[in-house]
Amino acid sequence: MRIDEQVMSIDGQAKQLIAEGNPDRALEILKLALTEENHSSKIESATHYYIMGNAHRKKGEWEKAMNAYQEAIDLDPNSPAIEAKKHINEIMAFYCKDLYNP
């Protein structure tokens, strides 16, 4: 199996686990992939972080989601994490005004 196929299967597995309501297992897979993939490209790692952000968002872990999205953006300035992070900022600004105005 080529590296690209491995990455796709990791991403696919993680997305499926999130959709099935098992974001914790998705996070385990992604964290393991990130620690084992010293050879992976920045884009591959950015994709892992983006999906990791989605898993944290599914769990309601907004800060962890934002951190994962930022990692993805740092690695790939064209990452879909840009939009995801923007959406979380909008949600937080609407629902959690105290977080921005202590």
N, C-alpha and C positions, 0 to 999 in steps of 0.2 A: 504494500500500500504506500503510495506517495505521501509526502508531508501534506500537500494540499488536500488530499482525500481525508487524512487524519483530522485536519483542522475542521473541514466541513462536517465530518461526523461528530466531532466534539461540539461544534456550534449547533448542529442539528439536534443532538441529544439534549443539550442544555435548553434549547428553545422548546422542545417537546416536553421536557420535565416542568418547565415554567408553565406551559399551557395546561398541563395536567394537575397543576397545583402543588408541585413539589420543588419550589425554588431552592430549598436547602440542599437537595441533592445536586441541582444544577450548579450551585455555587461550589460545591465540593469538586465537581468535575472540572470546572473552569479554573479554580485555584490550582489544582493539580496540573492542569495543562500549562498554565503560566509558569509554574516552577520548573517543569520538565522541559519546556521549550526554549532553551537558550538559543537555539538555532532559528527560531521562527522570526518572521519579518515583523516590522513595526505594525503593518496593516493587520496581520493575523492577530497579534497581541491586542491591538486596538479593538478588533471585533470581539475578542474574548471579554475585554473590559466593558464594552458596550452591553453585551448580553448579561454580564455580571450586574451592571447597573439596573437592567430590566428585572433581574431576579430580586435585587434589594428593593426596588420600587414595588414589586408585587407583594413583598413582605411588609411594606410600609416603613422601610428603613431609609428615610429620605436623605439623611446625611451620607450614608454609605453609598446610596445610589448616585448622589452628586459627585462624590469622590471617584467612583468608578467611571462615571461619564467624563470627568475631567481627565482622568488617566487616558481614556480613549482619545479624547480631543488632543491631548499633548502628543500622542503617538501618531495620530492621523487627523490633521486639521480639516479634512473633509468627512469626518465620521458622522454617522447619523446621531451620534451622541450629542451633537450640538443642539439639534431640535429637541431631543429628549430632556436635556438639561434646561433648555428654555421653558419647556412645559412645566417642569417641576418648579422653576422659579416663579412662573405665573400662578401655579397652585398655591405655593407658599405665600406669595404676596397677597393672594385673595383670602385664604383661610387663616393664615398665621401672621397677622400684622404685628403682633407682639414680638415675633422673632426679629423683625426688622426695625422696630421702634421700641426698644426697652424702656 
